[in-house]
Amino acid sequence: MKRGFLAALLLSGASFALACSDTTSTAGAAGLSGTYDVVLANQLVFVTSQDRDELRVLDLTRSPREFIPAPNPLEPLAIPVIARPDSLIRDVGYDASGNDVSGPYIYARSSGGRDISVVASARERLTEVTRLSTGQLITAFAAHAPVAEGEPSVLYYALQTRPEAAEQLCGPFGGGVVMRQDLPGPDGFDAAALPPALPVFCLKPADTVMSMITLPARANVTDSLVVAIRNVSGTSRLVRVVADGASVEVPYKRPRPRPFTVPDYTDLVDIPARLLVTHPSYKMSETVTEPAGRYVFAVLDELTCNTLDCEGVIALDNGPDPAAPSAAPVLARDVTGAPMLTLRPPGGLPTGLTLRTGLEVREFLLDGVAYLTSVPLLGIVPSSSGDITLFRADERRHFNLDRSSPTTPLDASVTAELRDSSEAARSDQFPGIIASEPGCPQVEATNATAFLCNGTVPGGTYRFVYQGVLPGLVGLSRDLTQEDPPLLVETALAAARGVVPGDSIVLANNAGACPAVIPVLRLEDQGNGLTRIYPDLTDPELVTAIEPCASYPLFTVRAGPNVKPYVLYAGDENADGYVQRLDVNEPYTAATFLDYYYHPDGFDLGLDPPRSPTKYVPGPLTLTLTPTLGTQSRLVPGDRYLVVLQPRFRRFNFRVDTSSTSNLAVYTLPASVVATEVDGSSLAFLAYPSADGVLQVALEQITDNVPNLTYLRAFQ
């Protein structure tokens, strides 16, 4: 993620101020200033120190871990580069088995800059080899390592406007261009003898390349690039191009996102993306190996996305044969065979993305027992909210950590409990609710009957309150001078809309409520925003019973016992949580047509070829009170049936403990991320512009869905 996006986030939040405050001293002091990007090569983490126009290098093989020292060992090594570097890439290569290997160079550029620093990444060099001057604004770059002994490293960079060298291919007018620069190895490097940069892909007018990657390069085969393009008109597209100067685009498409439907791949739209990543080869099983570069993972571009699905990460499928990539690459399918769902962070926008093979993460079972999972291809997404999300990139879906065993996810379920008005559980529990999605299997439930499909159930708490207080009609003042008719009350018209004849007026003073309740006879709109609620005083015994309460200054209106006596609240019992009034056997639709947020194993919608009949359906979820609950002899006003929907789905999210007592209080805004294995430990390294530091995260020790303070190490 680049500086423009992050700078806007920093300036809009408190983290900018925190970055200047004092913090507890942390390990590996390097005097970083302007930490916007990190890149990993040869077990070295290269870090931008933007305000110093330098790169610093964290050595992962040292013990204790620290930045490589300068010739003066009291200072960390500084690699002078172009002014204000905020974006780094490396030569990406793959060996014969498809494993990720680093080439001889890393590259640095600056947002709004025209130059690129080429830095030797070998431990014995670590110096800027040359500085390429393009003369035009650079918007993105990518590179791949030599494909064979004696071959050059190849750097691609996108220019906002065309240099003269590109006019023969692209014409003198129009948009920018993607250029190719061959670079010999550091041993034989001669800046004066560099071949000229060549144009390989012409952009359309007003196009800007946001991000690009090289697909795995092979000897004697023209390179393939994947390019994310944004147009000033507010549109974006994602294309694969062959770097041969022919300017041919192979568009990536995805089904038009629509809620509550299964993509059918007949109505395809362009993909807006702002960050791209691909992967090395990885093994799904002993017999199945995915080749390097099959999937391209893209962070969606929120600025130009005009569909209903605009935030998060998706994957595109180039096909299983890297030698003959698909001519129509489309949205990938996840491990179930269904169209992949967008992987969203819990909050904020993605600020980085990396994929890594063979790392381990710690998961917790339902009983709290921890175990380690080796993930064939792990995805890591930091976001602007401070959250970091791990996902199963090999499966193209989120983790589901709600499990009773490492291989047994829990089914969605429902629990229900009868409580009194003080929320204390009553001793006489009984089934009183039916939760149903049509066509779904029956699942575990407590005091309820449930038919649910995993991956659709929205988590929520509902209170069905018998003769419950109506919203906005609790503890109101009444006019004690009103004598004709007696005990008449007035309230706002909006608040009175839920009242019906037969409801109950309850008078009260500071000592408590009147034991006798007054039925509502009728309501009358006064035309001034108020409603009069007339009491029913036709019963002489009632008049006598309420006489001691005639001077009580407060009143509350409850649902009556006969017309829709249950008041439904979502969450807490207050005006904000009020949903509606219900009767026994009257269903409440908790979700109209449910969208899947996770595809569980066995999911069978959208398969190619389709399966029939399907086991999963996107039907409505209804909650219905049963007649057994409606037996009024067992209930008193204020009793409630507490219903909890349990999705049994837990993503792998975590965040840094930035409380005032933490020495990581300034680690609020993560940017780019890299990950690797170091001496058997799975480690991630995140750049934090808010802290001018790099945070090391031990993935085998992190606890999901809570702020973490231990097993983190800061380098500033």
N, C-alpha and C positions, 0 to 999 in steps of 0.2 A: 504494500500500500504506500502511496506516494505522499509527498509532503503537503500538496494542496488540500487534499481531503482531511488529513490529520490536523493540519494547522487550523482549519476551520473549527474542528471539534475542540481543540485546545483553547482557542480564543473564546469559545462559547461556554466554557465550563470552569469550575473551580480548580481543576487540575493544573491550569496554567499558573495560578497563584501558588499552588502547593509545590510546583517544581522549583520555586525559588526559596522555599522555606528550609529550615534546618531539619535534618533527619539523622537518625542514628547511623554511625559509620558502618559501612558494609564491606564485604570482602572484595578484593581485586580492584582497588582504587586505581583508575586510569585517567581521571580528569576528563571524562566524556562530556561533550556539550553539543547537543543536537543529534540525539540518537533516534534516527528515523528508520533505519533499515539494517538488517543483518543478512549475511549469506555464509553458507557452510562449505568449506573445501578443505580436504586433507586433514580433517579433525581440527581445523582452525575456524573460529567464528570471526569473520570480519565485520566490524561495526563502524557505522558512520559517526564521525565527530564533526558534525556539519559546521558548527560555528568556528571551528579551528581549521577547516579545509583539510581534514586528515582522515585517515582510517586507523583504527586500533585493532589489535588482533588478540583474541582470547584463545589460549592454547589449552585444548581439552586433554592433552596427554600429560600435562604437568601435575604434580602433586606436591603441595596444594595447587588447585587450579588458579591460574592467574593470567594476566595479560603478558605477552612476550615483552621482556625488557629491552630498552634501547641499549646501545653500547655503553652508555652511562646507566648502570643497572638500577639507579635510583629513580629513573624515569621509564614509563612504558614506551615501547616502540611506536612511533608515529610515522605513517606513510603519507607524505604530502600528495594531494590529488587536486582535481579541478575544484573551483570555488564552490563552497556550500553543497557538498555531495549529500543527496538524500535518497538515492536509489542505487541498488547493487544487484548484479547478476553474476553468474559464473559460467564457465564452459561446462556444459552438461554432456556427458558421454555415457555409453553403455557398452559393457563387455560382451563377449560372445554368448553369455547366458542371459543377457538382458539386465544385469545388475548395474546400478548407478555408479559411475566413476567420475571424478573431477578431472577437467583438463588443466592446462598450465596457467590459465588466466582467470581473474575476476575483473569486472568492469564497473566503473562508477560514473554516474552522471548527476546533474542537478535539474530540478524542475525549472523550466524556462531557460536552460543552458543550451549551448551549442557545441560543447566539447565532451569527449569521453576519455576518462583515464583508463589505461590498460595496465593492470597490476599483476605481476608474477605472483602466483599463489603458493609456490613451493617454499618450504620452510627455510631453505638456504638462500632464498632471494628476497621475497617480501619487499618489493620496491616497484615504483611506477616505471614501466618499461617505455611507454610512450603516451602521448596525449594526442588524440585524434581531433582535429578541428573540422567540423562539418560546414560551418558557415550558415547553418539554418537551425531553427528551433527543433530540438529532439523531443519526441513525445513518448517513445518506448524503445526498448531494445531486448535482444535475445541472442544467445550464442550457443554453439555446440563445439565439443572437443574434437580434436583430429580423429578421423574415422580409420586411419591406418598410419603406420610408421612413416614419417616424412611428410604427411599431409598437414595442411594448416588448420589452425583454429579458425572458425568462421563466426564473425560478428554481424548481426543484422540490426539496423536501427531505422526508425521511422522518422521522417522529416515532415514538418508541417507544410513547408513550401518546397518546390522543386529546385534543385541546383541546376546549373547549366549542363552538367554531365548527364542529367536525366531527361533533357528535352528531346533528344533523338528518339528515345523509347516512348516517353509519355506525352510529348508535345510541350510547347512553351507555356501553355495556359492550363489552368485547372487546379487540381488538388496536390497533395504531397506525394511522397514516394517512400518505399522501403528500399534501403540500400544494403549491399553486401560488401563486407571488408574482410579479405583473407589476411591472416596474421601468422607468420612463421613462429616456430618455437623460440623460447627465450634464448637458447644457446646460439642460434644463428640470427638473432634479431638485428635488423639494420633499418632504422626508421626511414632513412633516406631512400631505401630500395623497396619500400612497401608498394605493392600493386595498387592501382587506383580503385576506389570504391565504385561498385557497379550498381545501377538500378535494377531491381528484380520484380517490383510490383508497384503499379501506379494506382494511386488513390483517386477517388472521385472528388470533385469540387466540394469544399467545406467539410471533408472527412478528416478525422483525427484518430490515430491509432492509440487506444487506451492501454493495451497490453498485447504481448505476443510471445509465443513460445515456439521452439523448434521441436518437431516430432523426431523420434530416433533416426539419426543419420546413418547411412550405409555407404560403403564404398561404391563408386560408379553409379550412384543413383542421385538424381537431383533432389535437393533438400525440400522438405515440406514444412511450411509454417502454418500456425493457427493464429489468426489476427482478430482482435476485438476492435471494432470500429464504431466511433460515435460521430454522427453528423450534426452540424449546427442547427439543422431543422428539428432536432429533438428525437431523432431515430437512431437506432443502433443495430448492428448486425455482427454476426460471428462467422468467419469464413476460413476455409483451408485453402492455401495457395501453394503452388509449386514455384520455388524460387528460380525460375528459368527466364524471367523477363516477359512471359506471355500474358501476365495480368489476368489469369483465369481464376475466378472464384468458385469454390465449391461451398455452397451455403450450408451451415448447420441450422437445423430447424427443430422446433418442438411443437407438440400439440398446443393449440390455443388453450390457455388455462381457463377452466370454468369450474365454479364450485359445485361440489356434489355430483360430479360426473366422472366417468372413467375415460381417459384419453383414447381416441380411436385412430389417431394418426392420419386422419383424412383432412383435417383443417390445421395446417401447419403455419407457424409464424416465425419471424426472425427472432434471434436470441440477443437481448441486450446484455453485454458483459463488460466488466471493467478490470477483471483480474483473471489470469489463466494459469493453470498448473497441470502438468501431466505426471506420469509415474514410471518407475522401472518395472521390470518383470516381477511377478509374485505368484506364489503357489496357493491356489484355493484348496487343493487336496493333493494326494499322491499322484493322481492321474490328470489333474486339470491345472494348467499354468496359463495365466494371462500374460500376453506379450507386452513389452514396454510400449507405452504410448497408445494403447488401445483406447483408453478413456481420457478425455480432456475435461477437467473439472473447472467450472467457471463461477466466479462470484457475479451475481446479477447486478446490472447497472440501474440503480434506483432512479437516477435522474431522467432516464429516457424510457424506462419500462412503463408501458401503458396497459398492462394486463392486471389481473387480480392476484398475480403471484410474482412479486417484484423484489423480494428480499431473501437472500440466502445463497446456497450453493447447489448447483445442478451438475450432472455429468453428461457428456455427449459421447456417443459410441462410434469409433472409427471402423469397427469390424474386427473379427478375430485374426485376420491375416495381415500383418504389417506390410508384407510385400505387395498386397493388393487391397489398399484401404477402400472402404465403402465409398461409392460415388454419391450416396445420399445419406451422410451422417445425421443422426437424429438423437433425440433424448434417449439416454441409456435406460435399460431396464435393471431393476434391482435383483437381488438374489432370488426372489420369489418368482421372477419372470414377468412381473407387472411393471408398468411405466414408473420410473423413479419419481418419488416425491421430492420437492424442494427441501433441503436441509437448512433449517432456520436456527439462528442463535436465539437464546431466551429473551434478549433485549438488545437494542442498539443495532448498528450495521456492522457487517464483517469488515475488519481492517487488515486482514492477512489470511493466508492459506498455505499450508504445506502438506505433503503426503510423504509417508515414510514406511518402508517395509520392516517387518521383523521386530517391532517394538512390543513391550509388554505394558499393560495397564492393570491397576488394581480395581477389582469390583467387590461389592458387598452383597451377600445374599440377604434374604428377608430376615433371617435370624441374626444378622450382624457378622457372620463369618466372612472373612476376606479371602479372596483367591486371585491369582494372577492369570491374565488372559494374554496369550501371544496373538497379536493381530497381524494377519498377512499384509494388509495395507491400511495404515492408520491415517486419518485426516485430523488436522488441528486447525481450528478457526477462532482466533481472537476477535472480539467485537468492541465497539465503542462504548458499550455499557460497562466494560471491565470484565465481562465474562469470557471464559475460554471454553470452547466446545470441542469435544473429541467425538469422532464418528467413524463408523466402519466403512471406509472408502472401498474396501474389497467387496462389501455387500451393497454399496450405494444406498445405505440407510443408516439411521441413527442407532446407537446402542439402545437396548432396552435392559436397564439394570434391575428391574423389578423381577427377581427370579427366586425360586425356591431351591434350585440347584443350578450349576453352571450351564446345564442344557435344558432347563425347564422354566420357561417364562410363566408368569402367573396370568390367569384369565381375569379380564375385567369383572368386577363384582359390585354388589350393592349391599349395604348394611342399613338397617333401620332400627330405631329404638324409640319406645314410648317414654316421654318425659313429662313431668309436671311443669307448672308455670315458672318454677325457679330453676328449670333445666336439670333437676335431679331425676335419675332413671327410676321409673316405676317398676315394681316387682312383677306385675302382670304383663309380661311381654307376649306378643302374638303376631303372626303374619298380618300385615296390614297394607302392603304396597305391591303393585305389579310394575316392574320396569321392563319395557318390551321394545325391541327392534324387530319388526316383522321379518321372518325368515332366519333369524339368528338362533344359535343353539342355547339351550338352558344352561346357566352357569351358577356357580356358588353364590348364595345370598343368605343374609341373616335377617330373619323376620320379614322376608320378602320373597317374591318369585321373580326371577330375572331371566330374560332372553336377550343376550347381548353379543355383538361382534367385536372382537379385540381390535384395537387401533382406531375406534370411532367414538368411544364413550368419552364425553366431556366430564372432567372432574368437577364436582360441585356438591354443595350442601343445601338441602331444602328443608324447610320447616312447614309442616301442615298443621296449623294452629287451630284447634277447635274453639269456635266462638272467639276468634282472635281479635285483637284491637285493630281497627282500621287505620290505615296510614294517615298521618296528619290530624288524627282525632283523639289524641291522648293528652290528658292534663290541661285542657283548655279552660279558660275563665268564662263564667256565665254571668249574665246580668241579674243580680239578686232583686232588682226593683221590678222585674217583670212579674205581673200578677195575673194577666189575662191573655192567653190561657196560662195557668201556672206551670212552672218547670219547663217552659219552652226555651230552647237554646238556639243560638245562631253560630254559624261557622262559615268559612270561606267556601264559595261555590265549588272550587276545584277539589277541596278536601271532602266535600259532601257527596261527590259523584259516586263513591263506592257504597253509600248508605242506601238500604232498601227498607220499606215497611216491614216491621217484625224484628229489626235489629234492636240492640239494647243500649240504653243510655245509663251510664253508671256515674252517680254523683260521688264526690270525694272532697275531703279536706286534708289538712296536713297530717291528721292522725290515721287516715286510711280511707277505704272505699265504703260506701253505703252497702249493706248486705242485700238490700232490695234493688232490683234493676227495673228500669222503666222501658216498656216496648215503644218503638217508634211507630206512630200512627201514619204520618205522611210528611212529605217534604215540600217546601214552597220556595221557589226562586224569587228573591226580592228585587232583581233587576239592577242591583248595585254591587254585584260581586259577592253577595252573601246569600246564604240559604238558611231558612228557618226549618228547624226539625221539631215537629210537633209530637208531644208525648201522647201515648194512649192511656188515658186515666179512667177508662170505663169500668174497671174492676175496683169495687169499693175496698176490698181487702188490700189491694196494692196501694191505694191512696193512703190507707191507714199505716201501712208498713213503711212508706217513704216519708211520712210526716216528720220524723226526727231528723231527716236529712235535708229538709227543705232549704236550710240556710247554707248548705255546703257550696263553696264558691267554684268548685272545679267540676268538669265533666269529661268523660271518655265515652266513645261509641265503640261497641263490640258488634261483631257479626251475630245475628240471631240464631236460634237453634233449628230453624226450619228451612230458610232459603239460603242455599250455598253457605253452610255454617263454617266451612274451613277456609282460613286465610293463608295463602301460600306466600312464603318469603324465600328468596334465594340468598343464602348467606345469613346475615344477622337479621333479627326481627326489628327492622326500622323502616322508615319511609323509603330509603334508597333501595332496600331489599325487597319491597313489596312487588309481587308479581300479579296475582289475581285471586278472586274467590272461587272456591270449588265445592262441588257436591260429591258425595260418594258415587263411584262408578263414572265420574266425569274425568276423562284423561287430560293431563297437561302435557303439551308437547315441549320437552326440554330442548330438543333440536329438531328442526324441520326435516332437512335431508342432510345426513351427516357426511362430512368430508373426512377421508382417512388421513390421519397425521402420522401413521406408522403402518407398514405392511408386515404383519406377523407371518411366521412360517406357515405355508399352506394357503396363503392368500391367492385367490383365483380369479380376480376381476381384471380384465384387460390383457389376459394372456394371449399370446400369438403362437399357435391357433387357440381360439377361445375354448373354454371348458364349459360343459353344460350337463346338468344344472350347476350353477355357481353356489358356493357355500357362503360367500360374503355378499352382502347387499348394502347399498347406501340408503337405508330406510330411515324413517323418523323414529326418534326415541321418545316414548311416552311414559309418564308416571301416572298411575291410577290407584286411588284409594279403594280398598276392597270393602265389601259389606261388613266383614268382621270388625273392621275399625269403626265403621259407622254405627255400631251398637251404642247408642247414647247413654245407656245405663252405666257404662264403665268409664265415661269421660266427664270431666267437669270443665267449665270454661277456662281456657288458658293451657290445658293439656295440649301437647304437640307431639307429632310423629316426626322425628329427625331422620331424614333420609340422606345417605352419603353415597354418591357415585364414585367408584374407585377405578380409574382407567387401567391401573397396573402397568403404567408405562412411565419410565424414568430415564430421561436423556442423561448423557455424561457431560454435565456442565460443572465448572468450578470457577472460583474467583480468588483473588488475593485478599487477605485480611488487611484492610486499609484503615482500621479503627485508630483512634488517637493513641492507643497504647502500643500500636504496632510500629516497628521500625521500617515498615513498607508503606507508610501512609501516602507517599507520592506515586505509588505504582497503581495508578487509576486508569490509564489509557494505554492499552497495548497496541502495537503496530504489527510489523512483520514477525514471522516465527520460522525457526528451523528446528529440526530434531534429529537425533542420532543415538547410537548405542556407544557408550564409553565404558570400557572395562566391565561389561556385563550389565550396566545400568542404562535404562531408557530415559534419556534426558531431552527436554525441549528448552530452547533459548528464545526468549521474546524480547524484542526491542520495546522500550517504554519511553516515548518522547516526553511524557509528563514527569518522568524521573531522571531524564538524561542517564538512563542505565539499561542494563540487560539483566533479565531475571532467568535464572536456571530453575527448572521445574523437574523434579524426580517423578516421572509418570507412574512408577510402581508404588509410590507412597501417597499420592494425592487422594484426598477424600472427595467424592463427587457431591455436588449440590450444596456445598457449604463454603464459607470463606476459609482459606488455608493460610497458615502462617509457618508451619514447619515443613521441612523438605523443600524449601525454597531458598535460593541463594542469590543475592543481588550483587552485581558488578557495576560500579560507577567509576 
